[in-house]
Amino acid sequence: MQKIGKLSPSTAINAPSMTPLPTDQIAQQLAFLVELDKLKSILRQSPLIDQSRKENSAEHSWHLSMFALVLSAHAKETVDTLHVVKLLLVHDVVEIDAGDHPIHSTCGEAAHIAEAEQHAAERIFGLLPEPQGRELLALWREFEAAQTPEAIFAKALDRLQPLLINTLSNGGTWTENGVTQQQVMERYGPVIARGSPALWEVASERVSEFFAASKRS
């Protein structure tokens, strides 16, 4: 039997050595991550279910990511769950600059909002080194376009989460804005059903039950 000599450290480990990132690249990445902390201060119209305060945009993005992990099997088309999570984590980053624009809000024109969000996306993702910044900007644009199966499902979850919260918080934004059951069906239904007919079937039942119980129409 051939005797095997003691391996040197260089031969004992077959994994490639990790080359540290340049200091300036790390600095850019940390600057981006620090900037994201501002998302915790962006308040949405949606309340927490316990109605103690308004939800912030960072909490919303985290909650949606959990929705994706748990509910992806119900997507209309087969989706890459991790990709859906990525879309949801970046989709509201622009609110740091552009603010939150609720579905029931009547202030601000759609074209103006879209332009403001585009500028915000370019600035914020531009804090990252290339190609990382370009990759995250592409994810944001994919979500906005809602053409891939993952983006369509992500959009559906972005409608489902506040709907669920409203049914469990005395109507939430619906009560505050005088939203009718028909308006809920029209504003939420097509987007949710496009991504998941199964989730819309359950959600629409909850909407009907809420309005029936609250004696509103």
Steps between C-alpha positions, in 0.01 A plus 500: 500500500635838405565724796336838473710782631369791702307743287603859497232761573490592132422146389279398790229747406372470146258793520616810315637777716265789571626827362392790722285759334669834440447739787319754284257233376411401857458867587249543215306192607486615862387846390210339313405287801512802729276689255245217520458569871291802395231261376418429864383861533264496200151449639233339287127553532449138601482443876644212692234238563487602867438859380763637740673696223562518127717244325830623358632409157783282631252291697279475194787369284599245764141382542458462124819295481354261756178488296711387203679228699171363631261547207706449182344159440173680425640713216315463171825406328800323648730764648850519642422586863841654568458727199157610625656582837770709331237697309304567817806607698588770245155606378440782751857623545407801283266621775806637680494786248155481340288415804210256525211538257208292629263329260209707633682833490373763259801731529767501232484405135612153399751633247657735757522220757658262249761760404583574863537130578723446196734778614497356852588152374790629295640702790462239773614193305772721352661506844609141439806401296451351157369257397312461830316831475390428145376154602283633783366779279402232246310314773309817591413561135390139460258539791361822357450350152322192642558282195693201639321230705699605806416869464132426437486291818696760697248766393218271613654466845552876517122535467412202720694609809325835558165341412549239771607767749192713426262210558659446843535864611148639483535584133831684531553718194158409362326656797730805500440568130135395473583218260207284391492125449472550126810720499693236694401234249600722208830627643629177652327221310660513152855527636464221756308270266759547226770368732294244689134417436506281812613784726244737351222248561588493870564875519173594331309287750670686785409832341136399468492377860655824626255729322206281600605509865564875495168561322674705232482462125 
